[in-house]
Amino acid sequence: MIVEMAKIRILGSRPLLPAVVGLLQDEGDVHIESRPRDLHEVESEIPVIRRHIVTGDALRIREILESALDKIRKLLLVLPPSPGGNGAGTGEAFVPPPLAGNEASLRGHLAPLDSIALRVETVLAERKRLEDESSLFSRYEKVLNALAPLIAVVRESRDLECMGLLFQAQDRGAAPLLEQALSRLAGDHYEILYREVDKETLAGLLIFPAEKASEAKALLWEKNIGELRLPSSVADKPVGEALEILLRKQEEIPGRIRELDAELSAVSDRWRGMLAGARLWLENRIGQLLASDSFFESHLTFLLYGWIPREKLGGLEKSLASAYGEEVVMERLPIGKPEEEQVPIAISNSPLVRPFEIFTRILPLPRYGTIDPTPYIALFFPLFYGIIIGDIGYGLLLLAIASLVKRRYRSNRFLADAATVFSWAAVSAILWGIAYGELFGDLGTRLGLRPLFLHRMGDFLETILFALAIGAAHVLLGIVLGIRSAWKSGNRGETAARAAGLVLVIGFLGMLAGILGKAPRAFLPAGLAVIAVSLPVMIFTGGPAAAMKLHNLMNILSYLRIMGIGVASVALAYTANRIVFLVPWPALGIVAAVTLHAINLGFCILSPTIQALRLHYVEFFENFFDGGGRAYKPFKIVA
């Protein structure tokens, strides 16, 4: 249900403004209004009223706090969690600075953050450098491993030059040609050693006289043979020495990274608790400063507009009176009609209904003074779900699954709520299964169960009429709720149009009952007469757009999907039971039957959910739901 709100105005002595802001934050119930509609009336009464001015000192303090908060948030993102898993360290605790402190004292109090941030940034920069090097070196890993044995037997000198080569699979035929060209260039004063890296790559180590280096490189370029390009950190080294350095670094980097991780963990153990406490203090302190921007003031007083749940109005009034006596006054103001659209919306439902908010949270908030649809979903969703499935066996399985999920994920609010919703839906399925006499299809009939209400595989006409009756009741309820909302909003034309639409649907149902023989034949002309009268009234009072309410006639027929999906599920269960006797091998027949029942169970979880929600969102809500409300956001302590 939508919580009834009260509009308030708080006035007080201007020096008390910071203390009042702190009290409102502690109470945590007031939604502060930054631009009230009737402020112009106050400004006409008190010409000197103006928005609260944030002084230069306050701005600088806010900047210091926001900078510190940004720094702490970044630190908490990169520091590893404590071993306890609660996110807080066991070391230093945060001691809040005095609220009355000046800029210099605040900077001094927050100074340790700079040294912590510098230490962490240094460690992270070093760690990133090592990770980048490791990633770069890993690209050479296979080549390094292949060339390492060759490097060990090569002795470089000033007279010799060593060069790494890479041959791709399609270029291996160039190796003999290269050797012929090198023989012509250097005679017998060269050597090439080969090692296979993988099926696609052949690595080579070329040793030749230093004075022939430029000619040898030109030859490689001419033959389109790739030279091994080493990282810039070792590019100026002889290739043998460079490869040895890379191999050594590859071995050293993981250990150094572990040392840096241990250093980060030590910082986290000592400072994470302090940082978490500082973050909360800073968020709340900054919240107070930002909230002050929504206050108004004269030379001697401050003024605040806001909203609060009516039931909490008395508590706030007592707190203000106890703390400040007559120096701070709170008034409750009337809410004008033009202002109702701006009233913040708070939703509060009983514990039985609250889990069903998972279906209404995805919708826009309803406007103030209209209807929260959650209680109606809590009533009709399990009802529709149970009518569609209507099987004791599937209901018991769904109840077991929902109970398991709730027990396993009770700390996850969404999953816990979803499990609660489907537990109620499963109970409904079990009860309707008793009414239909179904247990995994017709297995219940074989065990002696008999339908108490409907036999869905035989009473097809009654099944169709039952679905239409459900649709008529649901749609008519939606229209009645729409009439109520229109009446409360003071829109008499819309109220009359919706009432005429209600009469039109009743006339249509009477006519349909006469046609089907479920009512006296006189209902047919009477229904037509009612439609003929109510339709012009509906269009005259609601305008041409009111003709869209004729949709309700088709919406009622849409509820046939309840029985259509249900009968499809029953048919699949019947098929699963019969396939056991159709397959020559009993074991195979049982496996096929179990498989079909498992498929049907998945069908029972997904399809009834979609169809039941569709009937609410499309056929039901369109008659009364008015979205676009503004969320209630109380000014409170960040915990």
CORPECOR-V692411 format. One record per residue. N is the residue number from 1. RES is the residue in one letter. PHI is phi in degrees with one decimal (* if undefined). Layout:
BEGIN
n->N res->RES phi->PHI
n->N res->RES phi->PHI
END
This chain:
BEGIN
n->1 res->M phi->*
n->2 res->I phi->-84.0
n->3 res->V phi->-71.4
n->4 res->E phi->-72.6
n->5 res->M phi->-106.8
n->6 res->A phi->-119.2
n->7 res->K phi->-91.5
n->8 res->I phi->-127.7
n->9 res->R phi->-133.2
n->10 res->I phi->-114.5
n->11 res->L phi->-122.3
n->12 res->G phi->-167.2
n->13 res->S phi->-69.0
n->14 res->R phi->-56.9
n->15 res->P phi->-62.4
n->16 res->L phi->-85.3
n->17 res->L phi->-53.6
n->18 res->P phi->-58.6
n->19 res->A phi->-67.8
n->20 res->V phi->-66.7
n->21 res->V phi->-59.4
n->22 res->G phi->-61.8
n->23 res->L phi->-65.3
n->24 res->L phi->-63.0
n->25 res->Q phi->-67.8
n->26 res->D phi->-64.7
n->27 res->E phi->-67.1
n->28 res->G phi->69.3
n->29 res->D phi->-121.3
n->30 res->V phi->-96.1
n->31 res->H phi->-89.8
n->32 res->I phi->-77.2
n->33 res->E phi->-96.4
n->34 res->S phi->-79.8
n->35 res->R phi->-142.6
n->36 res->P phi->-66.3
n->37 res->R phi->-66.9
n->38 res->D phi->-96.8
n->39 res->L phi->-63.3
n->40 res->H phi->-61.8
n->41 res->E phi->-67.9
n->42 res->V phi->-66.5
n->43 res->E phi->-62.8
n->44 res->S phi->-71.9
n->45 res->E phi->-78.3
n->46 res->I phi->-122.5
n->47 res->P phi->-58.5
n->48 res->V phi->-88.7
n->49 res->I phi->-68.5
n->50 res->R phi->-152.8
n->51 res->R phi->-66.2
n->52 res->H phi->-55.8
n->53 res->I phi->-91.9
n->54 res->V phi->-87.0
n->55 res->T phi->-73.6
n->56 res->G phi->-59.9
n->57 res->D phi->-61.5
n->58 res->A phi->-64.3
n->59 res->L phi->-65.2
n->60 res->R phi->-65.6
n->61 res->I phi->-64.1
n->62 res->R phi->-62.0
n->63 res->E phi->-62.3
n->64 res->I phi->-62.6
n->65 res->L phi->-64.3
n->66 res->E phi->-66.1
n->67 res->S phi->-64.6
n->68 res->A phi->-65.0
n->69 res->L phi->-63.9
n->70 res->D phi->-61.6
n->71 res->K phi->-65.1
n->72 res->I phi->-67.7
n->73 res->R phi->-60.5
n->74 res->K phi->-65.7
n->75 res->L phi->-64.0
n->76 res->L phi->-67.2
n->77 res->L phi->-72.0
n->78 res->V phi->-96.3
n->79 res->L phi->-75.2
n->80 res->P phi->-68.5
n->81 res->P phi->-65.4
n->82 res->S phi->-70.0
n->83 res->P phi->-56.8
n->84 res->G phi->-69.2
n->85 res->G phi->83.9
n->86 res->N phi->-93.6
n->87 res->G phi->84.1
n->88 res->A phi->-107.5
n->89 res->G phi->-80.6
n->90 res->T phi->-110.4
n->91 res->G phi->-93.1
n->92 res->E phi->-62.9
n->93 res->A phi->-102.8
n->94 res->F phi->-87.2
n->95 res->V phi->-111.5
n->96 res->P phi->-63.1
n->97 res->P phi->-73.3
n->98 res->P phi->-63.7
n->99 res->L phi->-63.3
n->100 res->A phi->-85.2
n->101 res->G phi->-66.1
n->102 res->N phi->-90.4
n->103 res->E phi->-61.7
n->104 res->A phi->-64.7
n->105 res->S phi->-65.9
n->106 res->L phi->-66.1
n->107 res->R phi->-61.4
n->108 res->G phi->-63.9
n->109 res->H phi->-67.5
n->110 res->L phi->-94.0
n->111 res->A phi->-57.8
n->112 res->P phi->-55.5
n->113 res->L phi->-60.5
n->114 res->D phi->-65.4
n->115 res->S phi->-68.8
n->116 res->I phi->-64.1
n->117 res->A phi->-62.5
n->118 res->L phi->-63.6
n->119 res->R phi->-62.9
n->120 res->V phi->-66.4
n->121 res->E phi->-62.3
n->122 res->T phi->-63.8
n->123 res->V phi->-62.9
n->124 res->L phi->-65.9
n->125 res->A phi->-63.5
n->126 res->E phi->-64.7
n->127 res->R phi->-64.2
n->128 res->K phi->-65.2
n->129 res->R phi->-61.5
n->130 res->L phi->-66.2
n->131 res->E phi->-64.0
n->132 res->D phi->-64.0
n->133 res->E phi->-63.1
n->134 res->S phi->-62.4
n->135 res->S phi->-64.4
n->136 res->L phi->-68.0
n->137 res->F phi->-66.9
n->138 res->S phi->-62.2
n->139 res->R phi->-69.1
n->140 res->Y phi->-99.6
n->141 res->E phi->-58.0
n->142 res->K phi->-62.5
n->143 res->V phi->-66.3
n->144 res->L phi->-61.7
n->145 res->N phi->-63.5
n->146 res->A phi->-73.2
n->147 res->L phi->-87.9
n->148 res->A phi->-54.0
n->149 res->P phi->-62.6
n->150 res->L phi->-73.5
n->151 res->I phi->-61.0
n->152 res->A phi->-63.9
n->153 res->V phi->-99.1
n->154 res->V phi->-96.9
n->155 res->R phi->-115.0
n->156 res->E phi->-79.6
n->157 res->S phi->-147.1
n->158 res->R phi->-68.6
n->159 res->D phi->-86.8
n->160 res->L phi->-118.6
n->161 res->E phi->-122.0
n->162 res->C phi->-118.6
n->163 res->M phi->-138.9
n->164 res->G phi->-88.0
n->165 res->L phi->-125.9
n->166 res->L phi->-131.6
n->167 res->F phi->-113.0
n->168 res->Q phi->-80.3
n->169 res->A phi->-54.9
n->170 res->Q phi->-75.1
n->171 res->D phi->-106.2
n->172 res->R phi->-62.4
n->173 res->G phi->-64.9
n->174 res->A phi->-78.4
n->175 res->A phi->-60.4
n->176 res->P phi->-61.2
n->177 res->L phi->-63.9
n->178 res->L phi->-63.3
n->179 res->E phi->-63.7
n->180 res->Q phi->-62.9
n->181 res->A phi->-66.6
n->182 res->L phi->-66.4
n->183 res->S phi->-63.9
n->184 res->R phi->-69.3
n->185 res->L phi->-79.2
n->186 res->A phi->-122.6
n->187 res->G phi->65.7
n->188 res->D phi->-94.7
n->189 res->H phi->-91.3
n->190 res->Y phi->-156.7
n->191 res->E phi->-155.3
n->192 res->I phi->-122.0
n->193 res->L phi->-113.4
n->194 res->Y phi->-113.0
n->195 res->R phi->-144.6
n->196 res->E phi->-80.8
n->197 res->V phi->-83.1
n->198 res->D phi->-157.0
n->199 res->K phi->-63.6
n->200 res->E phi->-100.0
n->201 res->T phi->-134.8
n->202 res->L phi->-120.6
n->203 res->A phi->-100.4
n->204 res->G phi->-138.7
n->205 res->L phi->-123.6
n->206 res->L phi->-104.8
n->207 res->I phi->-118.6
n->208 res->F phi->-154.0
n->209 res->P phi->-61.5
n->210 res->A phi->-63.5
n->211 res->E phi->-69.0
n->212 res->K phi->-97.8
n->213 res->A phi->-59.4
n->214 res->S phi->-66.3
n->215 res->E phi->-69.0
n->216 res->A phi->-65.8
n->217 res->K phi->-64.7
n->218 res->A phi->-63.4
n->219 res->L phi->-65.1
n->220 res->L phi->-61.8
n->221 res->W phi->-64.4
n->222 res->E phi->-65.0
n->223 res->K phi->-85.2
n->224 res->N phi->57.7
n->225 res->I phi->-106.7
n->226 res->G phi->-73.7
n->227 res->E phi->-91.9
n->228 res->L phi->-68.3
n->229 res->R phi->-91.4
n->230 res->L phi->-92.3
n->231 res->P phi->-56.5
n->232 res->S phi->-60.1
n->233 res->S phi->-66.8
n->234 res->V phi->-127.6
n->235 res->A phi->-65.1
n->236 res->D phi->-86.5
n->237 res->K phi->-91.2
n->238 res->P phi->-57.9
n->239 res->V phi->-59.6
n->240 res->G phi->-64.0
n->241 res->E phi->-64.8
n->242 res->A phi->-62.1
n->243 res->L phi->-66.7
n->244 res->E phi->-65.4
n->245 res->I phi->-63.9
n->246 res->L phi->-63.3
n->247 res->L phi->-63.3
n->248 res->R phi->-67.1
n->249 res->K phi->-65.9
n->250 res->Q phi->-58.0
n->251 res->E phi->-77.8
n->252 res->E phi->-84.1
n->253 res->I phi->-60.1
n->254 res->P phi->-57.1
n->255 res->G phi->-64.9
n->256 res->R phi->-66.4
n->257 res->I phi->-63.9
n->258 res->R phi->-64.1
n->259 res->E phi->-63.5
n->260 res->L phi->-67.1
n->261 res->D phi->-62.4
n->262 res->A phi->-64.8
n->263 res->E phi->-66.6
n->264 res->L phi->-62.7
n->265 res->S phi->-63.5
n->266 res->A phi->-64.7
n->267 res->V phi->-63.3
n->268 res->S phi->-63.3
n->269 res->D phi->-59.8
n->270 res->R phi->-82.7
n->271 res->W phi->-114.2
n->272 res->R phi->-62.3
n->273 res->G phi->-60.8
n->274 res->M phi->-63.9
n->275 res->L phi->-64.9
n->276 res->A phi->-64.7
n->277 res->G phi->-64.7
n->278 res->A phi->-65.2
n->279 res->R phi->-61.6
n->280 res->L phi->-63.2
n->281 res->W phi->-62.2
n->282 res->L phi->-65.8
n->283 res->E phi->-61.5
n->284 res->N phi->-70.7
n->285 res->R phi->-66.4
n->286 res->I phi->-64.8
n->287 res->G phi->-58.1
n->288 res->Q phi->-64.4
n->289 res->L phi->-65.6
n->290 res->L phi->-68.3
n->291 res->A phi->-63.6
n->292 res->S phi->-61.4
n->293 res->D phi->-65.4
n->294 res->S phi->-90.6
n->295 res->F phi->-87.0
n->296 res->F phi->-121.9
n->297 res->E phi->-153.7
n->298 res->S phi->-116.9
n->299 res->H phi->-67.0
n->300 res->L phi->-118.2
n->301 res->T phi->-129.5
n->302 res->F phi->-119.6
n->303 res->L phi->-142.6
n->304 res->L phi->-133.8
n->305 res->Y phi->-111.7
n->306 res->G phi->-168.8
n->307 res->W phi->-128.9
n->308 res->I phi->-149.6
n->309 res->P phi->-55.9
n->310 res->R phi->-56.2
n->311 res->E phi->-68.2
n->312 res->K phi->-102.5
n->313 res->L phi->-63.0
n->314 res->G phi->-62.8
n->315 res->G phi->-63.3
n->316 res->L phi->-66.3
n->317 res->E phi->-59.8
n->318 res->K phi->-65.5
n->319 res->S phi->-63.0
n->320 res->L phi->-64.7
n->321 res->A phi->-65.2
n->322 res->S phi->-67.1
n->323 res->A phi->-83.5
n->324 res->Y phi->-128.7
n->325 res->G phi->60.2
n->326 res->E phi->-88.4
n->327 res->E phi->-73.9
n->328 res->V phi->-128.5
n->329 res->V phi->-121.2
n->330 res->M phi->-114.3
n->331 res->E phi->-116.9
n->332 res->R phi->-97.8
n->333 res->L phi->-106.4
n->334 res->P phi->-69.9
n->335 res->I phi->-99.9
n->336 res->G phi->-75.2
n->337 res->K phi->-56.2
n->338 res->P phi->-63.5
n->339 res->E phi->-89.5
n->340 res->E phi->-62.7
n->341 res->E phi->-68.0
n->342 res->Q phi->-96.4
n->343 res->V phi->-67.4
n->344 res->P phi->-66.1
n->345 res->I phi->-104.5
n->346 res->A phi->-119.5
n->347 res->I phi->-106.0
n->348 res->S phi->-137.8
n->349 res->N phi->-126.6
n->350 res->S phi->-66.9
n->351 res->P phi->-56.2
n->352 res->L phi->-72.0
n->353 res->V phi->-91.3
n->354 res->R phi->-54.5
n->355 res->P phi->-58.8
n->356 res->F phi->-75.2
n->357 res->E phi->-66.2
n->358 res->I phi->-60.6
n->359 res->F phi->-90.1
n->360 res->T phi->-100.7
n->361 res->R phi->-67.2
n->362 res->I phi->-79.8
n->363 res->L phi->-94.1
n->364 res->P phi->-61.3
n->365 res->L phi->-64.6
n->366 res->P phi->-68.2
n->367 res->R phi->-74.3
n->368 res->Y phi->-64.0
n->369 res->G phi->88.9
n->370 res->T phi->-99.4
n->371 res->I phi->-120.6
n->372 res->D phi->-81.1
n->373 res->P phi->-79.8
n->374 res->T phi->-56.5
n->375 res->P phi->-58.7
n->376 res->Y phi->-74.0
n->377 res->I phi->-65.3
n->378 res->A phi->-61.8
n->379 res->L phi->-83.0
n->380 res->F phi->-89.7
n->381 res->F phi->-61.5
n->382 res->P phi->-62.0
n->383 res->L phi->-62.3
n->384 res->F phi->-63.8
n->385 res->Y phi->-58.7
n->386 res->G phi->-65.6
n->387 res->I phi->-63.1
n->388 res->I phi->-69.4
n->389 res->I phi->-75.8
n->390 res->G phi->51.0
n->391 res->D phi->-141.6
n->392 res->I phi->-63.1
n->393 res->G phi->-63.8
n->394 res->Y phi->-65.1
n->395 res->G phi->-61.8
n->396 res->L phi->-65.5
n->397 res->L phi->-63.2
n->398 res->L phi->-63.9
n->399 res->L phi->-64.2
n->400 res->A phi->-64.7
n->401 res->I phi->-63.7
n->402 res->A phi->-63.3
n->403 res->S phi->-66.1
n->404 res->L phi->-64.0
n->405 res->V phi->-62.8
n->406 res->K phi->-64.3
n->407 res->R phi->-70.3
n->408 res->R phi->-77.4
n->409 res->Y phi->-120.5
n->410 res->R phi->-63.9
n->411 res->S phi->-79.0
n->412 res->N phi->-92.8
n->413 res->R phi->-60.4
n->414 res->F phi->-63.5
n->415 res->L phi->-66.2
n->416 res->A phi->-64.9
n->417 res->D phi->-64.5
n->418 res->A phi->-61.8
n->419 res->A phi->-64.8
n->420 res->T phi->-64.1
n->421 res->V phi->-58.1
n->422 res->F phi->-76.9
n->423 res->S phi->-66.6
n->424 res->W phi->-63.4
n->425 res->A phi->-64.2
n->426 res->A phi->-65.6
n->427 res->V phi->-60.9
n->428 res->S phi->-61.4
n->429 res->A phi->-63.0
n->430 res->I phi->-64.9
n->431 res->L phi->-64.3
n->432 res->W phi->-70.0
n->433 res->G phi->-62.9
n->434 res->I phi->-65.1
n->435 res->A phi->-64.1
n->436 res->Y phi->-85.8
n->437 res->G phi->70.7
n->438 res->E phi->-117.4
n->439 res->L phi->-138.8
n->440 res->F phi->49.1
n->441 res->G phi->79.1
n->442 res->D phi->-89.8
n->443 res->L phi->-62.9
n->444 res->G phi->-63.6
n->445 res->T phi->-62.0
n->446 res->R phi->-68.7
n->447 res->L phi->-95.1
n->448 res->G phi->104.0
n->449 res->L phi->-73.3
n->450 res->R phi->-131.1
n->451 res->P phi->-59.9
n->452 res->L phi->-95.8
n->453 res->F phi->-133.9
n->454 res->L phi->-138.3
n->455 res->H phi->-106.8
n->456 res->R phi->-66.9
n->457 res->M phi->-88.6
n->458 res->G phi->-129.5
n->459 res->D phi->-89.3
n->460 res->F phi->-67.7
n->461 res->L phi->-64.0
n->462 res->E phi->-62.4
n->463 res->T phi->-64.4
n->464 res->I phi->-65.6
n->465 res->L phi->-64.9
n->466 res->F phi->-63.5
n->467 res->A phi->-63.4
n->468 res->L phi->-65.2
n->469 res->A phi->-65.2
n->470 res->I phi->-62.2
n->471 res->G phi->-60.3
n->472 res->A phi->-62.7
n->473 res->A phi->-64.0
n->474 res->H phi->-67.6
n->475 res->V phi->-66.4
n->476 res->L phi->-62.1
n->477 res->L phi->-62.2
n->478 res->G phi->-60.7
n->479 res->I phi->-66.2
n->480 res->V phi->-61.7
n->481 res->L phi->-63.8
n->482 res->G phi->-65.2
n->483 res->I phi->-61.7
n->484 res->R phi->-61.7
n->485 res->S phi->-63.8
n->486 res->A phi->-63.6
n->487 res->W phi->-65.8
n->488 res->K phi->-64.7
n->489 res->S phi->-78.2
n->490 res->G phi->83.7
n->491 res->N phi->-90.0
n->492 res->R phi->-70.1
n->493 res->G phi->-64.1
n->494 res->E phi->-65.4
n->495 res->T phi->-61.5
n->496 res->A phi->-64.8
n->497 res->A phi->-64.3
n->498 res->R phi->-67.3
n->499 res->A phi->-64.3
n->500 res->A phi->-64.5
n->501 res->G phi->-64.1
n->502 res->L phi->-63.3
n->503 res->V phi->-62.8
n->504 res->L phi->-62.2
n->505 res->V phi->-64.3
n->506 res->I phi->-63.2
n->507 res->G phi->-62.2
n->508 res->F phi->-62.9
n->509 res->L phi->-65.4
n->510 res->G phi->-63.1
n->511 res->M phi->-62.0
n->512 res->L phi->-64.0
n->513 res->A phi->-63.8
n->514 res->G phi->-65.8
n->515 res->I phi->-65.5
n->516 res->L phi->-82.4
n->517 res->G phi->77.2
n->518 res->K phi->-92.2
n->519 res->A phi->-150.3
n->520 res->P phi->-55.2
n->521 res->R phi->-60.1
n->522 res->A phi->-64.0
n->523 res->F phi->-66.6
n->524 res->L phi->-66.1
n->525 res->P phi->-66.7
n->526 res->A phi->-63.8
n->527 res->G phi->-63.2
n->528 res->L phi->-61.6
n->529 res->A phi->-65.5
n->530 res->V phi->-62.6
n->531 res->I phi->-63.5
n->532 res->A phi->-62.9
n->533 res->V phi->-85.0
n->534 res->S phi->-73.6
n->535 res->L phi->-63.3
n->536 res->P phi->-62.2
n->537 res->V phi->-63.0
n->538 res->M phi->-61.6
n->539 res->I phi->-72.2
n->540 res->F phi->-66.8
n->541 res->T phi->-82.9
n->542 res->G phi->-107.6
n->543 res->G phi->84.1
n->544 res->P phi->-56.6
n->545 res->A phi->-63.3
n->546 res->A phi->-65.0
n->547 res->A phi->-61.7
n->548 res->M phi->-64.3
n->549 res->K phi->-69.2
n->550 res->L phi->-63.6
n->551 res->H phi->-55.2
n->552 res->N phi->-59.9
n->553 res->L phi->-66.1
n->554 res->M phi->-75.1
n->555 res->N phi->-60.1
n->556 res->I phi->-61.3
n->557 res->L phi->-65.6
n->558 res->S phi->-63.6
n->559 res->Y phi->-73.4
n->560 res->L phi->-62.0
n->561 res->R phi->-62.6
n->562 res->I phi->-56.5
n->563 res->M phi->-80.3
n->564 res->G phi->-61.7
n->565 res->I phi->-65.9
n->566 res->G phi->-62.5
n->567 res->V phi->-64.9
n->568 res->A phi->-62.1
n->569 res->S phi->-65.6
n->570 res->V phi->-62.1
n->571 res->A phi->-61.9
n->572 res->L phi->-66.6
n->573 res->A phi->-65.5
n->574 res->Y phi->-59.6
n->575 res->T phi->-62.1
n->576 res->A phi->-60.0
n->577 res->N phi->-69.4
n->578 res->R phi->-81.3
n->579 res->I phi->-66.9
n->580 res->V phi->-58.5
n->581 res->F phi->-90.9
n->582 res->L phi->-89.6
n->583 res->V phi->-87.6
n->584 res->P phi->-62.2
n->585 res->W phi->-101.8
n->586 res->P phi->-54.8
n->587 res->A phi->-60.7
n->588 res->L phi->-64.9
n->589 res->G phi->-63.0
n->590 res->I phi->-65.4
n->591 res->V phi->-60.4
n->592 res->A phi->-63.3
n->593 res->A phi->-65.1
n->594 res->V phi->-61.8
n->595 res->T phi->-62.0
n->596 res->L phi->-65.0
n->597 res->H phi->-65.9
n->598 res->A phi->-65.1
n->599 res->I phi->-62.0
n->600 res->N phi->-64.6
n->601 res->L phi->-63.3
n->602 res->G phi->-61.0
n->603 res->F phi->-59.1
n->604 res->C phi->-67.3
n->605 res->I phi->-77.3
n->606 res->L phi->-85.4
n->607 res->S phi->-63.6
n->608 res->P phi->-61.0
n->609 res->T phi->-63.2
n->610 res->I phi->-61.6
n->611 res->Q phi->-69.0
n->612 res->A phi->-64.0
n->613 res->L phi->-69.2
n->614 res->R phi->-60.9
n->615 res->L phi->-62.7
n->616 res->H phi->-76.3
n->617 res->Y phi->-64.4
n->618 res->V phi->-96.8
n->619 res->E phi->-77.7
n->620 res->F phi->-93.1
n->621 res->F phi->-65.4
n->622 res->E phi->-63.6
n->623 res->N phi->-87.5
n->624 res->F phi->-146.4
n->625 res->F phi->-76.2
n->626 res->D phi->-126.1
n->627 res->G phi->-85.5
n->628 res->G phi->107.4
n->629 res->G phi->-71.6
n->630 res->R phi->-98.0
n->631 res->A phi->-69.1
n->632 res->Y phi->-77.1
n->633 res->K phi->-125.1
n->634 res->P phi->-68.2
n->635 res->F phi->-79.7
n->636 res->K phi->-148.1
n->637 res->I phi->-70.7
n->638 res->V phi->-80.9
n->639 res->A phi->-103.2
END
